[in-house]
Each structure stands twice: as structure tokens, then as C-alpha cells.
């Protein structure tokens, strides 16, 4: 095989971080992305402490922090009276160089990675936008990739970072079992500053409400210059009706009434899934990020888990690509990352969702009181935050041979 470049399908943050980490290890790659440029849609916006630690090793932590909002606390809140449990990530100061969440849209990281690739690793990373991989086929000696916008590629390994409809996963013959949640989330952004309206609001807030405009909950997450509100159809309201401007306005007014209409800058409905493949590797084909696992966004772990996949995969693939280890070493990638995705990311996100979907006032009061006790106890808070910030899962994975 003449071309030793690894093929990476998908130039979201997972695929780009993977390409950069491989380049720092001296491994060349070709990145194929169907879109013409980095997509700036409403997607992930929370970076957890260990992800920022990893980005530090790539020279990306500081420039990303400079573009985002350092968020030392997050909270679960009751809308009607403002009662809340506030979790302070400062208790993790001995566990991470970044004892906070960073609120920044994922495209900001993607653009930083692209700039670094072009400035420092142009010879190692062939970044191709407007190239859609349609067919992926492997044999004993390599992988052939065909599609639109590029000539067929022949490579030693191909990695699917191409999301829920992954062409690489399809070529691996893997099912994507799991569930789709019944509700649809409507994500709306506005320049209105909710921090001026609510006492003690964090940049990350998961909120119970009894307002009739909702089905029990909403969330408010701040990113530079705007707030992202996750809204849900009211009982008996169709998804289509819930997206109408008057319905979105009604929901935002239910969060905080004001005399002038809200300026809604972006609006996107999406369904939430929890799914995971049985294996992250089949021969010369591998998966990372949403191509391998999907979870509720509650807790902000999806993109972070994908970036953590990428870092682990690069470290595992490097000695195999160099001929220093047998291909069987690649199975360790599944052994380390899949249990984290299933037992930590998906399970935690599902519990977070279930908690916020609770509608019984008495049960909410019990949950809130318990969360306040945890947040108020430094030892219990640290244990809780080690899990919710994804540090505990990474430590478990690192111990797997």
C-alpha cells in the first residue's frame, strides 16, 4: 500500500482533534468532510475539565478558554422560588488544571484545530471539505473509500467520526441499538441576559418549572454573547406548533416576562437518543464520538466523550501504525472507551434527563434537598463532580489493560 495516511471521516471536533493528535505523533491522515466548511449550527457548548486538560496537551486549552466563558458553578433550580443546588467545581482543584466548565460553542474549537493543522501540520494532515464518503470497504490489506468530491482512497485504517448516520459504521456491519426519547427539544438562542433577571443564576442551569407553557422543565446555558434555552412542547402541543414564533415567545415569556418581545437568533428542534455499538473496531475500521454512541445532552457529555475517544484512539493506533504493536492492540480501545460510554456517559445522561422530567412537586422537593446536601458537603460534592465532570470515568478507563 503506497498511501499510509489514516482516513478520518468527519471534520467535527472529534475528527479534527483526532487528526491533530495523530499529527503530533507523526502519523499522517486525510480528513474527509461532506460540508463545505466548519458548521456553526447550535450544537454542543460545554467543555468539561478533563477535556480541557487534554486540549492543553495540544496547545488548544488556553486559546479556547480565551474565547469562552469560565463557569465555576452549575446548578439545578426550581423556577417558582429560585431554590437551587449549586455545584462548585472548585472542589476539583487538586484533580484538574481546569476546575470549571467552559461554555463555548463547539465550532470555536473546530476552527482553532483547523488553524493549527494548517499552520503547523499541513504536510501531515490533508484536510478536505466538500468530500462526502459514501462507500467504505475493507479487506485484509487495507480500506477503500469512495464518494463525492474526491478520487477513491486506499488507506491502512479508516475512522468514522461521521455521526449518527455513519458510513463507516454501516461498512462495519454494526447495529446501533438503543432508544429514542419521546420528547423533542427546541433549542432557541437569544441575546437577552437571563442573569439580570434571576438572582444567583449560573452559566449552566437545569430548571424545574410548573409553568403550563412547558412539560415540566427547561434549561438555560450561556455562551459568549447569548443564552441558549432548551424548551419543550407543552402537554398536548405538537412539535410543529411549539416551533411557531408565537409559541417560542410564549415559552420565553413564561421563563421571564418582559415588555418587549424576545429576539430569537436561532431555533433548532432535535430528538434525543441513547445508543451504542457493540464494538468500536472491526478489522481496519474504527469509530469515535457520535458514530459509536449517542446520549442525552443533559450534562453536556456527548462531545466531551467523543474528544476523549479521539485522544485514546490516537494513542492506541500510533504503535500499530508504526509496526511496533500487533493490530490486536486496537481492541483495547473498545475495552477502555465503550464501558465509559455505556456506564458513565449514557447512564449519567439518562439519569439527568429522568431527574429533570420529574413533575411531582413533592418528589422534586426531595430531589432538590438531597442535591443541596451533596453540594454542601465538600467530600460528597467532589465525588459527585468527579463523576459528572467525567474524571472518574477516565480514571477507570486508564486502568483497563
C-alpha positions as CSV (number, residue, x, y, z in Angstrom):
1,X,0.0,0.0,0.0
2,X,1.6,3.3,-1.1
3,X,-0.5,5.7,0.9
4,X,0.0,5.2,4.6
5,X,-2.4,8.0,5.6
6,X,-5.1,7.2,8.0
7,X,-8.6,8.2,6.8
8,X,-10.8,10.2,9.1
9,X,-14.4,10.6,8.0
10,X,-15.9,13.7,9.5
11,X,-14.4,17.1,10.5
12,X,-16.4,17.9,13.6
13,X,-14.5,18.4,16.8
14,X,-13.9,14.7,17.3
15,X,-12.4,14.1,13.8
16,X,-10.3,17.2,13.9
17,X,-8.9,16.6,17.4
18,X,-8.1,13.0,16.3
19,X,-6.2,14.3,13.2
20,X,-4.3,16.8,15.3
21,X,-3.3,14.3,17.9
22,X,-2.2,11.8,15.3
23,X,-0.1,14.6,13.6
24,X,1.7,15.3,16.9
25,X,2.6,11.6,17.0
26,X,3.9,11.8,13.4
27,X,1.0,9.9,11.8
28,X,-0.4,11.4,8.6
29,X,-4.1,11.5,7.8
30,X,-6.7,12.5,5.3
31,X,-9.8,14.1,6.7
32,X,-13.0,14.0,4.6
33,X,-15.9,16.3,5.4
34,X,-19.1,16.5,3.4
35,X,-19.8,20.1,4.4
36,X,-18.0,23.0,2.6
37,X,-16.7,24.4,5.9
38,X,-17.0,24.1,9.7
39,X,-20.6,24.0,10.6
40,X,-21.7,26.7,13.1
41,X,-25.1,25.3,14.0
42,X,-26.5,25.0,17.5
43,X,-24.6,22.0,18.8
44,X,-22.5,21.2,21.9
45,X,-21.4,24.1,24.1
46,X,-19.9,22.7,27.3
47,X,-16.3,21.6,27.8
48,X,-15.6,19.6,30.9
49,X,-12.4,19.8,33.0
50,X,-10.6,16.7,31.7
51,X,-11.3,17.6,28.1
52,X,-9.7,21.0,28.7
53,X,-6.7,19.2,30.3
54,X,-6.4,17.1,27.1
55,X,-6.7,20.1,24.9
56,X,-3.8,21.7,26.9
57,X,-1.5,19.0,25.6
58,X,-2.4,20.0,22.0
59,X,-1.8,23.7,22.7
60,X,-5.5,24.4,22.4
61,X,-6.7,24.8,26.0
62,X,-5.7,28.4,26.6
63,X,-6.9,29.8,23.2
64,X,-10.2,28.1,23.7
65,X,-10.6,29.3,27.3
66,X,-9.9,32.8,25.9
67,X,-12.9,32.5,23.6
68,X,-15.3,31.0,26.1
69,X,-16.9,31.7,29.5
70,X,-15.2,30.1,32.5
71,X,-18.0,28.6,34.6
72,X,-17.0,27.5,38.1
73,X,-20.5,26.5,39.1
74,X,-23.6,24.9,37.7
75,X,-27.0,24.4,39.3
76,X,-30.3,22.6,39.4
77,X,-33.0,25.1,40.2
78,X,-36.7,25.4,40.9
79,X,-38.2,28.1,38.8
80,X,-41.0,29.3,41.0
81,X,-39.0,30.3,44.0
82,X,-35.3,30.2,42.9
83,X,-34.4,27.4,45.3
84,X,-31.4,25.7,44.0
85,X,-28.5,23.2,44.4
86,X,-25.3,24.8,43.3
87,X,-22.3,22.7,42.5
88,X,-18.9,24.4,42.7
89,X,-16.2,22.7,40.6
90,X,-13.6,24.4,42.8
91,X,-13.5,21.2,44.9
92,X,-11.7,19.6,41.9
93,X,-8.7,21.9,42.1
94,X,-6.4,19.0,43.0
95,X,-7.8,16.8,40.3
96,X,-7.6,19.0,37.2
97,X,-5.9,22.2,35.9
98,X,-9.4,23.4,34.9
99,X,-11.8,23.2,37.9
100,X,-14.6,24.7,35.9
101,X,-16.8,24.1,32.9
102,X,-16.0,26.2,29.8
103,X,-19.0,27.5,27.9
104,X,-18.1,27.8,24.2
105,X,-19.7,26.6,21.1
106,X,-18.0,23.5,19.6
107,X,-17.3,25.3,16.3
108,X,-14.8,27.5,18.2
109,X,-12.7,24.5,19.0
110,X,-13.0,23.2,15.4
111,X,-11.8,26.5,13.9
112,X,-8.8,26.5,16.4
113,X,-7.9,23.0,15.3
114,X,-8.1,23.8,11.6
115,X,-5.9,26.8,12.1
116,X,-3.3,24.8,13.9
117,X,-3.4,22.0,11.4
118,X,-2.8,24.4,8.5
119,X,-0.1,26.3,10.3
120,X,1.9,23.5,11.8
121,X,0.9,20.2,10.3
122,X,-0.1,20.9,6.7
123,X,2.2,18.2,5.4
124,X,0.8,15.6,7.7
125,X,-2.9,16.4,7.5
126,X,-4.8,16.6,4.2
127,X,-8.0,18.3,5.2
128,X,-10.7,18.1,2.5
129,X,-14.0,19.9,2.8
130,X,-16.8,19.2,0.4
131,X,-15.9,15.5,0.2
132,X,-18.6,13.0,1.1
133,X,-17.6,9.4,1.9
134,X,-20.4,7.1,0.6
135,X,-18.8,3.7,0.4
136,X,-16.2,2.2,2.7
137,X,-14.9,-1.3,2.1
138,X,-12.1,-3.1,3.9
139,X,-10.0,-6.2,3.0
140,X,-7.0,-7.9,4.5
141,X,-4.6,-5.3,3.3
142,X,-6.4,-2.0,3.6
143,X,-9.5,0.1,3.2
144,X,-11.0,1.6,0.0
145,X,-13.2,4.8,0.3
146,X,-15.3,6.2,-2.5
147,X,-17.7,9.1,-2.6
148,X,-18.4,12.6,-4.0
149,X,-15.8,15.3,-4.3
150,X,-12.6,13.1,-4.2
151,X,-10.9,10.3,-6.1
152,X,-11.1,6.9,-4.4
153,X,-8.7,6.5,-1.5
154,X,-6.8,3.4,-0.4
155,X,-5.6,3.6,3.2
156,X,-4.4,1.3,6.0
157,X,-7.2,2.4,8.5
158,X,-10.4,4.4,8.4
159,X,-12.0,6.0,11.4
160,X,-15.6,7.0,11.4
161,X,-16.2,10.3,13.2
162,X,-19.2,10.8,11.0
163,X,-22.0,10.9,13.4
164,X,-25.3,9.0,13.9
165,X,-25.6,8.1,10.2
166,X,-22.0,6.9,10.0
167,X,-20.9,5.4,6.7
168,X,-18.0,3.7,8.5
169,X,-20.4,2.0,11.0
170,X,-22.5,0.8,8.1
171,X,-19.4,-0.7,6.5
172,X,-18.6,-2.5,9.7
173,X,-22.0,-4.2,9.7
174,X,-22.8,-3.0,13.2
175,X,-26.3,-2.3,14.5
176,X,-26.8,0.9,16.6
177,X,-29.2,-0.4,19.3
178,X,-30.9,1.8,21.8
179,X,-33.8,4.1,22.3
180,X,-35.1,7.4,21.1
181,X,-36.7,9.6,23.8
182,X,-40.3,10.6,23.1
183,X,-39.9,14.3,23.6
184,X,-38.4,16.8,21.1
185,X,-36.2,19.6,22.4
186,X,-36.5,23.0,20.9
187,X,-33.2,24.9,21.2
188,X,-33.5,28.7,21.0
189,X,-30.9,31.4,21.4
190,X,-31.5,34.9,22.5
191,X,-29.3,37.9,23.4
192,X,-31.4,38.7,26.5
193,X,-29.3,38.3,29.6
194,X,-31.2,36.0,31.9
195,X,-28.5,36.6,34.6
196,X,-30.0,40.1,35.1
197,X,-33.5,38.5,35.6
198,X,-32.7,35.8,38.1
199,X,-30.7,36.1,41.3
200,X,-27.8,33.7,41.6
201,X,-28.0,32.2,38.1
202,X,-25.1,30.2,36.8
203,X,-23.9,29.9,33.2
204,X,-25.3,26.4,33.3
205,X,-28.8,25.9,34.8
206,X,-31.2,22.9,34.7
207,X,-34.6,24.2,35.8
208,X,-37.8,22.6,37.1
209,X,-40.9,24.6,36.3
210,X,-44.7,24.3,36.8
211,X,-45.4,26.8,34.0
212,X,-48.2,25.5,31.7
213,X,-46.1,26.5,28.7
214,X,-43.7,23.6,29.4
215,X,-43.8,19.9,30.1
216,X,-42.0,20.4,33.4
217,X,-38.5,21.6,32.6
218,X,-36.2,23.8,30.6
219,X,-32.6,24.7,30.8
220,X,-30.6,27.9,30.3
221,X,-27.0,27.7,29.2
222,X,-24.9,30.8,28.5
223,X,-22.3,31.0,25.7
224,X,-20.4,34.2,24.7
225,X,-22.9,36.9,23.8
226,X,-26.1,34.8,24.1
227,X,-28.2,32.4,26.1
228,X,-29.4,29.0,24.9
229,X,-32.8,28.0,26.1
230,X,-33.8,24.3,25.8
231,X,-37.6,24.3,25.5
232,X,-40.1,21.6,25.2
233,X,-43.7,21.4,23.8
234,X,-46.4,21.9,26.4
235,X,-48.7,18.9,27.1
236,X,-50.9,18.5,24.1
237,X,-48.8,20.8,21.9
238,X,-47.4,19.4,18.7
239,X,-43.7,19.8,17.9
240,X,-44.6,21.9,14.8
241,X,-46.8,24.2,16.9
242,X,-44.2,24.6,19.6
243,X,-41.7,25.9,17.0
244,X,-44.0,28.7,15.8
245,X,-42.7,32.2,16.7
246,X,-45.7,32.9,19.0
247,X,-45.2,29.7,20.8
248,X,-41.5,30.3,21.3
249,X,-42.2,33.8,22.5
250,X,-44.8,32.4,25.0
251,X,-42.3,30.0,26.4
252,X,-39.6,32.6,26.8
253,X,-42.1,35.0,28.4
254,X,-43.0,32.2,30.8
255,X,-39.4,31.9,31.8
256,X,-39.2,35.7,32.4
257,X,-41.9,38.1,31.4
258,X,-40.7,41.3,29.8
259,X,-42.5,44.2,28.0
260,X,-40.8,43.7,24.6
261,X,-40.6,40.5,22.5
262,X,-37.5,38.3,22.8
263,X,-35.1,38.5,19.9
264,X,-34.6,34.8,18.9
265,X,-31.5,34.4,16.9
266,X,-31.5,30.7,16.2
267,X,-34.0,27.9,16.6
268,X,-33.4,24.2,16.1
269,X,-35.6,21.2,17.1
270,X,-33.9,17.9,17.8
271,X,-34.7,14.4,19.0
272,X,-32.6,12.8,21.7
273,X,-31.2,9.2,21.5
274,X,-29.3,6.8,23.7
275,X,-27.5,4.3,21.5
276,X,-24.2,2.4,21.5
277,X,-22.5,-0.1,19.2
278,X,-21.3,-3.4,20.4
279,X,-17.7,-2.9,19.3
280,X,-15.7,0.2,18.3
281,X,-13.5,-1.8,16.0
282,X,-13.9,-4.2,13.1
283,X,-10.6,-5.0,11.4
284,X,-9.2,-1.8,10.0
285,X,-12.3,0.2,10.7
286,X,-12.9,2.1,13.9
287,X,-15.4,4.5,15.4
288,X,-15.3,7.6,17.7
289,X,-17.9,10.0,19.0
290,X,-21.5,10.0,17.9
291,X,-20.7,7.3,15.3
292,X,-20.2,5.0,18.2
293,X,-22.5,6.3,21.0
294,X,-25.3,8.8,21.4
295,X,-26.7,10.1,24.7
296,X,-29.0,12.8,26.1
297,X,-27.3,16.2,26.1
298,X,-28.3,16.7,29.7
299,X,-24.9,17.1,31.5
300,X,-23.0,18.1,28.3
301,X,-21.1,14.8,28.0
302,X,-21.5,13.8,24.3
303,X,-18.9,16.0,22.6
304,X,-16.6,15.6,25.5
305,X,-16.8,11.8,25.3
306,X,-16.1,12.0,21.6
307,X,-12.9,14.1,22.1
308,X,-11.8,11.7,24.8
309,X,-12.4,8.8,22.4
310,X,-10.2,10.6,19.9
311,X,-7.3,11.0,22.3
312,X,-7.4,7.4,23.4
313,X,-7.7,6.1,19.9
314,X,-4.7,8.1,18.7
315,X,-2.6,6.8,21.5
316,X,-3.7,3.2,20.7
317,X,-3.4,3.4,16.9
318,X,0.1,5.0,16.9
319,X,2.2,1.9,17.8
320,X,0.1,-0.2,15.5
321,X,0.6,2.2,12.6
322,X,4.3,2.3,13.2
323,X,4.5,-1.5,13.3
324,X,5.6,-1.6,17.0
325,X,2.5,-3.5,18.1
326,X,0.1,-6.0,16.7
327,X,-3.3,-4.9,15.4
328,X,-5.0,-6.7,18.3
329,X,-3.9,-3.8,20.5
330,X,-6.7,-1.8,18.8
331,X,-9.2,-3.9,20.8
332,X,-8.0,-2.2,23.9
333,X,-9.7,1.0,22.6
334,X,-13.1,-0.7,22.8
335,X,-12.3,-2.2,26.2
336,X,-11.4,1.3,27.6
337,X,-13.9,3.5,25.9
338,X,-17.1,1.5,25.5
339,X,-17.7,0.9,29.2
340,X,-17.2,4.6,29.9
341,X,-19.7,5.5,27.2
342,X,-22.3,2.9,28.4
343,X,-21.8,3.1,32.2
344,X,-20.8,6.7,32.7
345,X,-21.9,8.9,29.8
346,X,-25.1,7.3,28.6
347,X,-26.2,6.2,32.1
348,X,-25.5,9.5,33.7
349,X,-27.1,11.5,30.9
350,X,-30.2,9.3,31.2
351,X,-30.4,9.8,35.0
352,X,-30.0,13.6,34.5
353,X,-32.8,13.6,32.0
354,X,-35.1,11.5,34.2
355,X,-34.5,13.8,37.2
356,X,-35.4,16.9,35.2
357,X,-38.5,15.2,33.7
358,X,-39.9,14.6,37.2
359,X,-43.2,16.5,37.6
360,X,-44.4,15.7,41.1
361,X,-43.7,18.7,43.4
362,X,-43.1,16.6,46.5
363,X,-40.6,14.3,44.6
364,X,-38.8,17.4,43.2
365,X,-38.5,18.8,46.7
366,X,-36.9,15.6,47.9
367,X,-34.5,15.5,45.0
368,X,-33.6,19.2,45.5
369,X,-33.0,18.7,49.2
370,X,-30.8,15.7,48.5
371,X,-28.8,17.6,45.9
372,X,-28.3,20.5,48.2
373,X,-26.9,18.2,50.9
374,X,-24.5,16.7,48.4
375,X,-23.4,20.2,47.1
376,X,-23.0,21.4,50.7
377,X,-20.6,18.5,51.7
378,X,-17.2,19.0,50.1
379,X,-16.4,15.3,50.1
380,X,-19.7,14.2,48.6
381,X,-19.6,17.2,46.2
382,X,-16.2,16.2,45.0
383,X,-17.3,12.6,44.4
384,X,-20.4,13.8,42.6
385,X,-18.4,16.2,40.4
386,X,-15.6,13.6,39.6
387,X,-18.4,11.6,38.0
388,X,-20.4,14.4,36.4
389,X,-17.3,16.0,35.1
390,X,-16.1,12.8,33.5
391,X,-12.9,12.5,35.5
392,X,-13.9,9.3,37.3
393,X,-14.7,7.5,34.1
394,X,-11.4,8.4,32.5
395,X,-9.6,7.1,35.6
396,X,-11.5,3.8,35.3
397,X,-10.7,3.5,31.6
398,X,-7.0,4.2,32.2
399,X,-6.8,1.1,34.5
400,X,-8.0,-1.3,31.8
401,X,-5.3,-3.3,30.1
